[in-house]
Amino acid sequence: MNDFLTAFGLVAVIEGLVLVLAPSRFEDLVRFLESMTHDHRRILGIIFVSIGLAIIWLVKAI
């Protein structure tokens, strides 16, 4: 549970930094995502989940 809360906190920090450091780029990203089809967004989500799982697996394996 401690690892989960740590990971959740890190995600919140990174997301917050994006909004603090580049709010206009974030708006551009939201517009870009809105222009994508649902299927493309789903594929993008699967890619990011896969990358995240691979990173977690590599960190735990080392």
N, CA, C and O atoms as a Maestro MAE file, in Angstrom:
{
 s_m_m2io_version
 :::
 2.0.0
}

f_m_ct {
 s_m_title
 :::
 protein
 m_atom[248] {
  # First column is atom index #
  i_m_mmod_type
  r_m_x_coord
  r_m_y_coord
  r_m_z_coord
  i_m_residue_number
  s_m_chain_name
  s_m_pdb_residue_name
  s_m_pdb_atom_name
  i_m_atomic_number
  :::
  1 25 0.825 -1.195 0.000 1 A "MET " " N  " 7
  2 3 0.000 0.000 0.000 1 A "MET " " CA " 6
  3 2 0.868 1.257 0.000 1 A "MET " " C  " 6
  4 15 0.525 2.266 -0.616 1 A "MET " " O  " 8
  5 25 1.996 1.174 0.703 2 A "ASN " " N  " 7
  6 3 2.902 2.316 0.775 2 A "ASN " " CA " 6
  7 2 3.449 2.661 -0.615 2 A "ASN " " C  " 6
  8 15 3.550 3.834 -0.974 2 A "ASN " " O  " 8
  9 25 3.800 1.629 -1.395 3 A "ASP " " N  " 7
  10 3 4.300 1.865 -2.753 3 A "ASP " " CA " 6
  11 2 3.230 2.506 -3.634 3 A "ASP " " C  " 6
  12 15 3.524 3.388 -4.440 3 A "ASP " " O  " 8
  13 25 2.001 2.058 -3.474 4 A "PHE " " N  " 7
  14 3 0.908 2.621 -4.266 4 A "PHE " " CA " 6
  15 2 0.723 4.107 -3.964 4 A "PHE " " C  " 6
  16 15 0.584 4.916 -4.881 4 A "PHE " " O  " 8
  17 25 0.722 4.462 -2.694 5 A "LEU " " N  " 7
  18 3 0.548 5.870 -2.323 5 A "LEU " " CA " 6
  19 2 1.731 6.717 -2.791 5 A "LEU " " C  " 6
  20 15 1.550 7.864 -3.198 5 A "LEU " " O  " 8
  21 25 2.929 6.159 -2.736 6 A "THR " " N  " 7
  22 3 4.107 6.867 -3.235 6 A "THR " " CA " 6
  23 2 3.975 7.113 -4.739 6 A "THR " " C  " 6
  24 15 4.240 8.215 -5.221 6 A "THR " " O  " 8
  25 25 3.566 6.081 -5.471 7 A "ALA " " N  " 7
  26 3 3.384 6.216 -6.919 7 A "ALA " " CA " 6
  27 2 2.299 7.239 -7.235 7 A "ALA " " C  " 6
  28 15 2.460 8.054 -8.143 7 A "ALA " " O  " 8
  29 25 1.211 7.201 -6.500 8 A "PHE " " N  " 7
  30 3 0.122 8.153 -6.706 8 A "PHE " " CA " 6
  31 2 0.608 9.583 -6.449 8 A "PHE " " C  " 6
  32 15 0.269 10.502 -7.194 8 A "PHE " " O  " 8
  33 25 1.392 9.759 -5.404 9 A "GLY " " N  " 7
  34 3 1.956 11.076 -5.103 9 A "GLY " " CA " 6
  35 2 2.886 11.562 -6.199 9 A "GLY " " C  " 6
  36 15 2.857 12.739 -6.556 9 A "GLY " " O  " 8
  37 25 3.710 10.675 -6.736 10 A "LEU " " N  " 7
  38 3 4.619 11.056 -7.816 10 A "LEU " " CA " 6
  39 2 3.850 11.458 -9.072 10 A "LEU " " C  " 6
  40 15 4.230 12.411 -9.752 10 A "LEU " " O  " 8
  41 25 2.782 10.745 -9.381 11 A "VAL " " N  " 7
  42 3 1.953 11.109 -10.537 11 A "VAL " " CA " 6
  43 2 1.356 12.500 -10.324 11 A "VAL " " C  " 6
  44 15 1.343 13.317 -11.245 11 A "VAL " " O  " 8
  45 25 0.868 12.767 -9.128 12 A "ALA " " N  " 7
  46 3 0.278 14.079 -8.832 12 A "ALA " " CA " 6
  47 2 1.320 15.188 -8.974 12 A "ALA " " C  " 6
  48 15 1.016 16.257 -9.504 12 A "ALA " " O  " 8
  49 25 2.547 14.943 -8.505 13 A "VAL " " N  " 7
  50 3 3.615 15.945 -8.617 13 A "VAL " " CA " 6
  51 2 3.942 16.208 -10.083 13 A "VAL " " C  " 6
  52 15 4.053 17.363 -10.494 13 A "VAL " " O  " 8
  53 25 4.097 15.153 -10.870 14 A "ILE " " N  " 7
  54 3 4.453 15.321 -12.279 14 A "ILE " " CA " 6
  55 2 3.336 16.033 -13.039 14 A "ILE " " C  " 6
  56 15 3.603 16.936 -13.833 14 A "ILE " " O  " 8
  57 25 2.100 15.637 -12.802 15 A "GLU " " N  " 7
  58 3 0.979 16.300 -13.471 15 A "GLU " " CA " 6
  59 2 0.886 17.766 -13.049 15 A "GLU " " C  " 6
  60 15 0.608 18.637 -13.873 15 A "GLU " " O  " 8
  61 25 1.118 18.030 -11.781 16 A "GLY " " N  " 7
  62 3 1.089 19.402 -11.300 16 A "GLY " " CA " 6
  63 2 2.189 20.250 -11.919 16 A "GLY " " C  " 6
  64 15 1.969 21.413 -12.257 16 A "GLY " " O  " 8
  65 25 3.367 19.671 -12.067 17 A "LEU " " N  " 7
  66 3 4.478 20.403 -12.686 17 A "LEU " " CA " 6
  67 2 4.162 20.780 -14.124 17 A "LEU " " C  " 6
  68 15 4.520 21.870 -14.572 17 A "LEU " " O  " 8
  69 25 3.506 19.905 -14.842 18 A "VAL " " N  " 7
  70 3 3.121 20.222 -16.221 18 A "VAL " " CA " 6
  71 2 2.216 21.443 -16.233 18 A "VAL " " C  " 6
  72 15 2.395 22.342 -17.056 18 A "VAL " " O  " 8
  73 25 1.252 21.483 -15.333 19 A "LEU " " N  " 7
  74 3 0.320 22.619 -15.293 19 A "LEU " " CA " 6
  75 2 1.003 23.906 -14.827 19 A "LEU " " C  " 6
  76 15 0.645 24.993 -15.279 19 A "LEU " " O  " 8
  77 25 1.983 23.792 -13.928 20 A "VAL " " N  " 7
  78 3 2.680 24.977 -13.421 20 A "VAL " " CA " 6
  79 2 3.665 25.523 -14.451 20 A "VAL " " C  " 6
  80 15 3.736 26.732 -14.668 20 A "VAL " " O  " 8
  81 25 4.420 24.631 -15.082 21 A "LEU " " N  " 7
  82 3 5.501 25.065 -15.960 21 A "LEU " " CA " 6
  83 2 5.067 25.361 -17.389 21 A "LEU " " C  " 6
  84 15 5.680 26.194 -18.057 21 A "LEU " " O  " 8
  85 25 4.027 24.699 -17.867 22 A "ALA " " N  " 7
  86 3 3.629 24.888 -19.264 22 A "ALA " " CA " 6
  87 2 2.118 24.781 -19.435 22 A "ALA " " C  " 6
  88 15 1.641 23.857 -20.093 22 A "ALA " " O  " 8
  89 25 1.360 25.703 -18.857 23 A "PRO " " N  " 7
  90 3 -0.104 25.595 -18.956 23 A "PRO " " CA " 6
  91 2 -0.625 25.715 -20.392 23 A "PRO " " C  " 6
  92 15 -1.594 25.045 -20.749 23 A "PRO " " O  " 8
  93 25 -0.004 26.550 -21.212 24 A "SER " " N  " 7
  94 3 -0.488 26.690 -22.590 24 A "SER " " CA " 6
  95 2 -0.198 25.432 -23.402 24 A "SER " " C  " 6
  96 15 -0.994 25.060 -24.263 24 A "SER " " O  " 8
  97 25 0.929 24.771 -23.141 25 A "ARG " " N  " 7
  98 3 1.231 23.514 -23.839 25 A "ARG " " CA " 6
  99 2 0.242 22.433 -23.417 25 A "ARG " " C  " 6
  100 15 -0.123 21.571 -24.217 25 A "ARG " " O  " 8
  101 25 -0.192 22.482 -22.156 26 A "PHE " " N  " 7
  102 3 -1.185 21.524 -21.682 26 A "PHE " " CA " 6
  103 2 -2.499 21.719 -22.427 26 A "PHE " " C  " 6
  104 15 -3.157 20.748 -22.802 26 A "PHE " " O  " 8
  105 25 -2.878 22.978 -22.639 27 A "GLU " " N  " 7
  106 3 -4.096 23.261 -23.398 27 A "GLU " " CA " 6
  107 2 -3.972 22.744 -24.829 27 A "GLU " " C  " 6
  108 15 -4.933 22.213 -25.386 27 A "GLU " " O  " 8
  109 25 -2.779 22.902 -25.428 28 A "ASP " " N  " 7
  110 3 -2.548 22.363 -26.773 28 A "ASP " " CA " 6
  111 2 -2.702 20.845 -26.777 28 A "ASP " " C  " 6
  112 15 -3.274 20.273 -27.705 28 A "ASP " " O  " 8
  113 25 -2.190 20.202 -25.740 29 A "LEU " " N  " 7
  114 3 -2.285 18.748 -25.634 29 A "LEU " " CA " 6
  115 2 -3.750 18.311 -25.523 29 A "LEU " " C  " 6
  116 15 -4.160 17.336 -26.154 29 A "LEU " " O  " 8
  117 25 -4.528 19.032 -24.723 30 A "VAL " " N  " 7
  118 3 -5.946 18.698 -24.572 30 A "VAL " " CA " 6
  119 2 -6.669 18.845 -25.909 30 A "VAL " " C  " 6
  120 15 -7.484 17.995 -26.267 30 A "VAL " " O  " 8
  121 25 -6.380 19.914 -26.647 31 A "ARG " " N  " 7
  122 3 -6.998 20.101 -27.959 31 A "ARG " " CA " 6
  123 2 -6.600 18.974 -28.922 31 A "ARG " " C  " 6
  124 15 -7.425 18.477 -29.689 31 A "ARG " " O  " 8
  125 25 -5.318 18.580 -28.867 32 A "PHE " " N  " 7
  126 3 -4.850 17.484 -29.716 32 A "PHE " " CA " 6
  127 2 -5.582 16.187 -29.390 32 A "PHE " " C  " 6
  128 15 -6.004 15.459 -30.289 32 A "PHE " " O  " 8
  129 25 -5.729 15.903 -28.089 33 A "LEU " " N  " 7
  130 3 -6.433 14.686 -27.683 33 A "LEU " " CA " 6
  131 2 -7.901 14.726 -28.103 33 A "LEU " " C  " 6
  132 15 -8.470 13.701 -28.478 33 A "LEU " " O  " 8
  133 25 -8.509 15.904 -28.040 34 A "GLU " " N  " 7
  134 3 -9.899 16.034 -28.470 34 A "GLU " " CA " 6
  135 2 -10.058 15.754 -29.956 34 A "GLU " " C  " 6
  136 15 -11.107 15.278 -30.390 34 A "GLU " " O  " 8
  137 25 -9.020 16.047 -30.743 35 A "SER " " N  " 7
  138 3 -9.110 15.840 -32.188 35 A "SER " " CA " 6
  139 2 -8.923 14.372 -32.575 35 A "SER " " C  " 6
  140 15 -9.222 13.990 -33.706 35 A "SER " " O  " 8
  141 25 -8.433 13.552 -31.651 36 A "MET " " N  " 7
  142 3 -8.218 12.129 -31.936 36 A "MET " " CA " 6
  143 2 -9.530 11.359 -31.790 36 A "MET " " C  " 6
  144 15 -10.422 11.759 -31.042 36 A "MET " " O  " 8
  145 25 -9.628 10.257 -32.514 37 A "THR " " N  " 7
  146 3 -10.796 9.398 -32.363 37 A "THR " " CA " 6
  147 2 -10.684 8.618 -31.050 37 A "THR " " C  " 6
  148 15 -9.608 8.528 -30.458 37 A "THR " " O  " 8
  149 25 -11.804 8.062 -30.612 38 A "HIS " " N  " 7
  150 3 -11.798 7.267 -29.381 38 A "HIS " " CA " 6
  151 2 -10.842 6.082 -29.497 38 A "HIS " " C  " 6
  152 15 -10.141 5.748 -28.542 38 A "HIS " " O  " 8
  153 25 -10.817 5.458 -30.654 39 A "ASP " " N  " 7
  154 3 -9.938 4.304 -30.841 39 A "ASP " " CA " 6
  155 2 -8.468 4.692 -30.739 39 A "ASP " " C  " 6
  156 15 -7.675 3.967 -30.137 39 A "ASP " " O  " 8
  157 25 -8.100 5.831 -31.323 40 A "HIS " " N  " 7
  158 3 -6.711 6.276 -31.234 40 A "HIS " " CA " 6
  159 2 -6.327 6.624 -29.790 40 A "HIS " " C  " 6
  160 15 -5.220 6.317 -29.346 40 A "HIS " " O  " 8
  161 25 -7.242 7.262 -29.070 41 A "ARG " " N  " 7
  162 3 -6.972 7.562 -27.658 41 A "ARG " " CA " 6
  163 2 -6.839 6.282 -26.847 41 A "ARG " " C  " 6
  164 15 -6.002 6.201 -25.948 41 A "ARG " " O  " 8
  165 25 -7.651 5.291 -27.154 42 A "ARG " " N  " 7
  166 3 -7.575 4.008 -26.443 42 A "ARG " " CA " 6
  167 2 -6.220 3.337 -26.715 42 A "ARG " " C  " 6
  168 15 -5.591 2.814 -25.795 42 A "ARG " " O  " 8
  169 25 -5.779 3.353 -27.965 43 A "ILE " " N  " 7
  170 3 -4.481 2.770 -28.313 43 A "ILE " " CA " 6
  171 2 -3.357 3.526 -27.605 43 A "ILE " " C  " 6
  172 15 -2.422 2.909 -27.093 43 A "ILE " " O  " 8
  173 25 -3.442 4.849 -27.574 44 A "LEU " " N  " 7
  174 3 -2.442 5.650 -26.869 44 A "LEU " " CA " 6
  175 2 -2.421 5.290 -25.388 44 A "LEU " " C  " 6
  176 15 -1.348 5.185 -24.793 44 A "LEU " " O  " 8
  177 25 -3.581 5.100 -24.792 45 A "GLY " " N  " 7
  178 3 -3.662 4.696 -23.393 45 A "GLY " " CA " 6
  179 2 -3.024 3.341 -23.163 45 A "GLY " " C  " 6
  180 15 -2.302 3.151 -22.184 45 A "GLY " " O  " 8
  181 25 -3.285 2.395 -24.055 46 A "ILE " " N  " 7
  182 3 -2.689 1.060 -23.936 46 A "ILE " " CA " 6
  183 2 -1.166 1.151 -24.033 46 A "ILE " " C  " 6
  184 15 -0.452 0.466 -23.301 46 A "ILE " " O  " 8
  185 25 -0.678 1.989 -24.928 47 A "ILE " " N  " 7
  186 3 0.773 2.159 -25.073 47 A "ILE " " CA " 6
  187 2 1.377 2.699 -23.780 47 A "ILE " " C  " 6
  188 15 2.394 2.188 -23.313 47 A "ILE " " O  " 8
  189 25 0.759 3.726 -23.199 48 A "PHE " " N  " 7
  190 3 1.296 4.306 -21.970 48 A "PHE " " CA " 6
  191 2 1.214 3.344 -20.792 48 A "PHE " " C  " 6
  192 15 2.124 3.294 -19.965 48 A "PHE " " O  " 8
  193 25 0.130 2.584 -20.714 49 A "VAL " " N  " 7
  194 3 0.022 1.575 -19.656 49 A "VAL " " CA " 6
  195 2 1.119 0.526 -19.823 49 A "VAL " " C  " 6
  196 15 1.735 0.110 -18.841 49 A "VAL " " O  " 8
  197 25 1.363 0.103 -21.050 50 A "SER " " N  " 7
  198 3 2.410 -0.884 -21.313 50 A "SER " " CA " 6
  199 2 3.789 -0.351 -20.953 50 A "SER " " C  " 6
  200 15 4.596 -1.061 -20.353 50 A "SER " " O  " 8
  201 25 4.058 0.891 -21.317 51 A "ILE " " N  " 7
  202 3 5.345 1.508 -20.966 51 A "ILE " " CA " 6
  203 2 5.487 1.598 -19.451 51 A "ILE " " C  " 6
  204 15 6.547 1.286 -18.907 51 A "ILE " " O  " 8
  205 25 4.434 2.019 -18.772 52 A "GLY " " N  " 7
  206 3 4.467 2.117 -17.317 52 A "GLY " " CA " 6
  207 2 4.719 0.779 -16.658 52 A "GLY " " C  " 6
  208 15 5.521 0.680 -15.729 52 A "GLY " " O  " 8
  209 25 4.037 -0.255 -17.134 53 A "LEU " " N  " 7
  210 3 4.243 -1.592 -16.580 53 A "LEU " " CA " 6
  211 2 5.660 -2.091 -16.839 53 A "LEU " " C  " 6
  212 15 6.258 -2.739 -15.980 53 A "LEU " " O  " 8
  213 25 6.199 -1.792 -18.024 54 A "ALA " " N  " 7
  214 3 7.569 -2.198 -18.337 54 A "ALA " " CA " 6
  215 2 8.568 -1.501 -17.414 54 A "ALA " " C  " 6
  216 15 9.527 -2.121 -16.955 54 A "ALA " " O  " 8
  217 25 8.345 -0.222 -17.145 55 A "ILE " " N  " 7
  218 3 9.239 0.508 -16.247 55 A "ILE " " CA " 6
  219 2 9.170 -0.080 -14.848 55 A "ILE " " C  " 6
  220 15 10.200 -0.292 -14.209 55 A "ILE " " O  " 8
  221 25 7.959 -0.342 -14.370 56 A "ILE " " N  " 7
  222 3 7.803 -0.928 -13.037 56 A "ILE " " CA " 6
  223 2 8.489 -2.293 -12.971 56 A "ILE " " C  " 6
  224 15 9.174 -2.596 -11.993 56 A "ILE " " O  " 8
  225 25 8.310 -3.109 -13.995 57 A "TRP " " N  " 7
  226 3 8.925 -4.438 -14.028 57 A "TRP " " CA " 6
  227 2 10.445 -4.323 -14.003 57 A "TRP " " C  " 6
  228 15 11.117 -5.062 -13.283 57 A "TRP " " O  " 8
  229 25 10.993 -3.382 -14.802 58 A "LEU " " N  " 7
  230 3 12.451 -3.205 -14.835 58 A "LEU " " CA " 6
  231 2 12.984 -2.738 -13.479 58 A "LEU " " C  " 6
  232 15 14.021 -3.220 -13.024 58 A "LEU " " O  " 8
  233 25 12.296 -1.820 -12.845 59 A "VAL " " N  " 7
  234 3 12.748 -1.310 -11.552 59 A "VAL " " CA " 6
  235 2 12.709 -2.421 -10.499 59 A "VAL " " C  " 6
  236 15 13.628 -2.545 -9.690 59 A "VAL " " O  " 8
  237 25 11.665 -3.211 -10.513 60 A "LYS " " N  " 7
  238 3 11.554 -4.302 -9.533 60 A "LYS " " CA " 6
  239 2 12.558 -5.415 -9.807 60 A "LYS " " C  " 6
  240 15 12.980 -6.109 -8.882 60 A "LYS " " O  " 8
  241 25 12.952 -5.596 -11.092 61 A "ALA " " N  " 7
  242 3 13.882 -6.664 -11.444 61 A "ALA " " CA " 6
  243 2 15.319 -6.309 -11.108 61 A "ALA " " C  " 6
  244 15 16.161 -7.193 -10.955 61 A "ALA " " O  " 8
  245 25 15.601 -5.028 -10.994 62 A "ILE " " N  " 7
  246 3 17.001 -4.601 -10.735 62 A "ILE " " CA " 6
  247 2 17.320 -4.657 -9.262 62 A "ILE " " C  " 6
  248 15 18.439 -4.337 -8.861 62 A "ILE " " O  " 8
  :::
 }
 m_bond[247] {
  # First column is bond index #
  i_m_from
  i_m_to
  i_m_order
  :::
  1 1 2 1
  2 2 3 1
  3 3 4 2
  4 3 5 1
  5 5 6 1
  6 6 7 1
  7 7 8 2
  8 7 9 1
  9 9 10 1
  10 10 11 1
  11 11 12 2
  12 11 13 1
  13 13 14 1
  14 14 15 1
  15 15 16 2
  16 15 17 1
  17 17 18 1
  18 18 19 1
  19 19 20 2
  20 19 21 1
  21 21 22 1
  22 22 23 1
  23 23 24 2
  24 23 25 1
  25 25 26 1
  26 26 27 1
  27 27 28 2
  28 27 29 1
  29 29 30 1
  30 30 31 1
  31 31 32 2
  32 31 33 1
  33 33 34 1
  34 34 35 1
  35 35 36 2
  36 35 37 1
  37 37 38 1
  38 38 39 1
  39 39 40 2
  40 39 41 1
  41 41 42 1
  42 42 43 1
  43 43 44 2
  44 43 45 1
  45 45 46 1
  46 46 47 1
  47 47 48 2
  48 47 49 1
  49 49 50 1
  50 50 51 1
  51 51 52 2
  52 51 53 1
  53 53 54 1
  54 54 55 1
  55 55 56 2
  56 55 57 1
  57 57 58 1
  58 58 59 1
  59 59 60 2
  60 59 61 1
  61 61 62 1
  62 62 63 1
  63 63 64 2
  64 63 65 1
  65 65 66 1
  66 66 67 1
  67 67 68 2
  68 67 69 1
  69 69 70 1
  70 70 71 1
  71 71 72 2
  72 71 73 1
  73 73 74 1
  74 74 75 1
  75 75 76 2
  76 75 77 1
  77 77 78 1
  78 78 79 1
  79 79 80 2
  80 79 81 1
  81 81 82 1
  82 82 83 1
  83 83 84 2
  84 83 85 1
  85 85 86 1
  86 86 87 1
  87 87 88 2
  88 87 89 1
  89 89 90 1
  90 90 91 1
  91 91 92 2
  92 91 93 1
  93 93 94 1
  94 94 95 1
  95 95 96 2
  96 95 97 1
  97 97 98 1
  98 98 99 1
  99 99 100 2
  100 99 101 1
  101 101 102 1
  102 102 103 1
  103 103 104 2
  104 103 105 1
  105 105 106 1
  106 106 107 1
  107 107 108 2
  108 107 109 1
  109 109 110 1
  110 110 111 1
  111 111 112 2
  112 111 113 1
  113 113 114 1
  114 114 115 1
  115 115 116 2
  116 115 117 1
  117 117 118 1
  118 118 119 1
  119 119 120 2
  120 119 121 1
  121 121 122 1
  122 122 123 1
  123 123 124 2
  124 123 125 1
  125 125 126 1
  126 126 127 1
  127 127 128 2
  128 127 129 1
  129 129 130 1
  130 130 131 1
  131 131 132 2
  132 131 133 1
  133 133 134 1
  134 134 135 1
  135 135 136 2
  136 135 137 1
  137 137 138 1
  138 138 139 1
  139 139 140 2
  140 139 141 1
  141 141 142 1
  142 142 143 1
  143 143 144 2
  144 143 145 1
  145 145 146 1
  146 146 147 1
  147 147 148 2
  148 147 149 1
  149 149 150 1
  150 150 151 1
  151 151 152 2
  152 151 153 1
  153 153 154 1
  154 154 155 1
  155 155 156 2
  156 155 157 1
  157 157 158 1
  158 158 159 1
  159 159 160 2
  160 159 161 1
  161 161 162 1
  162 162 163 1
  163 163 164 2
  164 163 165 1
  165 165 166 1
  166 166 167 1
  167 167 168 2
  168 167 169 1
  169 169 170 1
  170 170 171 1
  171 171 172 2
  172 171 173 1
  173 173 174 1
  174 174 175 1
  175 175 176 2
  176 175 177 1
  177 177 178 1
  178 178 179 1
  179 179 180 2
  180 179 181 1
  181 181 182 1
  182 182 183 1
  183 183 184 2
  184 183 185 1
  185 185 186 1
  186 186 187 1
  187 187 188 2
  188 187 189 1
  189 189 190 1
  190 190 191 1
  191 191 192 2
  192 191 193 1
  193 193 194 1
  194 194 195 1
  195 195 196 2
  196 195 197 1
  197 197 198 1
  198 198 199 1
  199 199 200 2
  200 199 201 1
  201 201 202 1
  202 202 203 1
  203 203 204 2
  204 203 205 1
  205 205 206 1
  206 206 207 1
  207 207 208 2
  208 207 209 1
  209 209 210 1
  210 210 211 1
  211 211 212 2
  212 211 213 1
  213 213 214 1
  214 214 215 1
  215 215 216 2
  216 215 217 1
  217 217 218 1
  218 218 219 1
  219 219 220 2
  220 219 221 1
  221 221 222 1
  222 222 223 1
  223 223 224 2
  224 223 225 1
  225 225 226 1
  226 226 227 1
  227 227 228 2
  228 227 229 1
  229 229 230 1
  230 230 231 1
  231 231 232 2
  232 231 233 1
  233 233 234 1
  234 234 235 1
  235 235 236 2
  236 235 237 1
  237 237 238 1
  238 238 239 1
  239 239 240 2
  240 239 241 1
  241 241 242 1
  242 242 243 1
  243 243 244 2
  244 243 245 1
  245 245 246 1
  246 246 247 1
  247 247 248 2
  :::
 }
}
